[in-house]
Amino acid sequence: MTTAISIPRTERPTLNAKRLPRSAPGIAGLTAVAAALTARGILHWTGYFTAGFTAALLYVLLLGVWSVAVEGRRRATDRIVGIVVGACLIAASIPLVMILGYIAVKGAPALSPTFLTHSMNGITGAQAGGGVYHALIGTLEQVGIAAAVALPIGILTAIYLVEFGRGAFARGVAFFVDVMNGVPSIVAGLFVFTFLLLGLGLRPFGAAGSVALVVLMLPIVIRSAEEMIRLVPHELREASDALGVPRWRTIVKVVLPTALSGLVTGSLLAISRVAGETAPLILLVGYSARINSDPLSGDQASLPVMIWDQLGKRSGDAGAFGETRAWGAALVLILLVLAVNLAARLLARLTGPRSW
Amino acid sequence: MTEMTKIVAKAPSGKQAPLGPAVGGAFPGIRALPGAGRIGDRVFRTLTAGSGALVLVTMVAIGSYLVVAAWPALHANSGNLFTTQVWRPQADPPVFGIAAIAFGTVVSSLIAVVIGVPVAVGVALGVSQYLPRRWASVLGGLIDLLAAVPSLVFGMWGLYYLIPHTRGFQQWLSTYLGWIPIFRNRTATLTGQYGQSLLMAGIVLAIMIIPIVASICREVFARTPGPTIDAALALGATRWEVIRSAVLPFGRSGIASAAMLGLGRALGETIAVALVLSSGFTINWHLTELGGDTVASTIVLKFGEAGSSPVAIAALMLAGLCLFAVTLVVNATARLIVARKVATP
């Protein structure tokens, strides 16, 4: 990698170059906010969106001009890029906070012990009550089955790619793992629909959804497991090889235990990724307001499809209480997903090397 | 530990046999000792390779099953698949085409990429180059968390919170930037008449692809060679000059690949778009006007009413096949960009 690094000769930094005072960003910020608020009062802007935007622009402008005047163009550019990067960080974090906050506010009123322990059996959209129990069972079973299938296959494939994979076949597998990662969830749903439901003439059932989730989960599991297994130091394998241990025993007894915490983290993250999948489940598992704990036969509810149903997207009519229940179910779903996700991160933080 | 000693003890006791076949893997030159492990190795290798083969089989199966399932629709269709702007597969004769929904898909995804990728690159730069380690770790984790939020939840938030709160913004766009046709809304006169437009779908998609694109870019930026950065700093470069002269040139192909992956994700997004958009089957360049639909959201929304009509199901399969083909090309391109980069460092 050769990169030309060019710094204008005319503006060589000197050790005693003039710099803005440390308080400069603060002063510019306060001025910008004050000016924007004054403009808001004079021009009768409603809301704070325009004022906020104006303040941000003024801030960049003020600090930029001031910096050009005192420090020169190079430092000014540097400052402005820093502000833009900061703005990007804030812009990306705001939606997360807003989404979590909004779901919590809208969903909390619906949450109650009854909501968690009752199904929707016999409850119409116009009635209060009912709960997510049937959907919770369905989601846990469907995601559980998907994980039980996808994790072993995924980890074995990752072992193949790292430990044995040479040649065209391995390159093909690695390539298609990446491409498979981009298969839209609805396409996975259509595929399973054709071969399980149309092909074999079956009615929708819970495990059909699991098959689609396996298709979506496999590439995620393979990629993360591959990374983790690659992290295992070569010296460990060499030491084991030097002792005459067969390759497969080296993998099972040395490589996998070393990578274990990473594998668990990756698996949990993969589970949290597919647990909220909705599109394929709408096609494949049907929906039942009753508790159906048999994933192999009959319509089975799941949290995403229950939300879809309560929003009135299946029947066309949400009823007076549907929306509240939908938000409640969404809160349960997101808490479930975030719990698994955070558990994975905590595990990684406690056991593994630092990332980020 | 005891297991290992047992094997070691066994090895010298055997006769001096020729070395076994190469086990392959990390040490191609090293040959395994003959004996206990060889059958195990072969079985294990076959098992893992079989799992890998499953990936190839699945991809081929997805393509071929969709082709077979979509075939009847091609024959039954009395419209042109690529130019017809209606979706009536249950009419007699059936008439449908993906022109309008393909337009919606491409436009909303492009909006997502145009807004999402620069922000994501900024986030990746901030996390990898600006923030101190502690903060970078917290913020990076927060943005990764965004990737775990189910798309259904994104859609609900978009429909019930974001759209009602940005009606004024859309009106502002239409009023002041209306001389650019894509921002002009010809029908709405009141703030309340703005809402579920392709533009908003694109913005929701942008928020959804930011974490994916950012995490790839962050990884690429973190791999900038330390000496190059040090050299730039030694020449007195400011932080931005380091980024411009060392980090960005090094990460260019990574950014391109991440953008392609984000595009692929946006093209295939289903539920969020199905919630945010209100159905519309005409090509409409005025992006702040209501309506519009994408291929993926049409599939999930029309699935219920397709019921047991074979042609209607086949038509949706055909739409799915088109979507599959496009995302396949996009993702393969993303992968090839990176592969070429790795091949010639």
Interface residues (C-beta under 8 A of the other chain):
Chain A: M1 T3 A4 I5 S6 I7 R12 P13 T46 G47 F49 R74 R75 T77 D78 V81 G82 V84 V85 G86 A87 C88 L89 A91 A92 S93 P95 L96 M98 I99 Y102 I103 K106 P152 I153 G154 L156 T157 I159 Y160 L161 E163 F164 G165 R166 F169 A170 G172 V173 F175 F176 V177 D178 V179 M180 N181 G182 V183 P184 S185 I186 V187 A188 L190 F191 T194 F195 L198 G199 V215 L218 P219 I222 H234 R237 E238 S240 D241 L243 G244 V245 P246 R247 W248 R249 I251 K253 L269 S272 R273 A275 G276 E277 T278 A279 I282 L283 P304 I307 W308 L311 K313 R314 A326 W327 A330 L333 I334 V337 L338 N341 L342 R345 R354 W356
Chain B: E3 M4 I7 V8 A11 V23 G24 G25 A26 F27 P28 I30 A32 L33 A36 G37 R38 G40 D41 V43 F44 R45 L47 T48 A49 G50 S51 G52 A53 L54 V55 L56 T58 M59 A61 I62 Y65 L66 V68 A69 P118 V119 A120 V121 G122 V123 L125 G126 V127 Y130 L131 A136 S137 L139 G140 G141 L142 I143 D144 L145 L146 A147 A148 V149 P150 S151 L152 V153 F154 M156 W157 Y160 Y161 G168 F169 I207 I210 P211 A214 R218 P225 T228 A231 A232 L235 G236 A237 T238 R239 W240 E241 I243 S245 A246 P249 F250 L261 G264 R265 L267 G268 E269 T270 I271 A274 L275 A296 I299 V300 F303 G304 I313 L316 M317 G320 L323 F324 T327 L328 V330 N331 A332 A334 R335 A339 P345
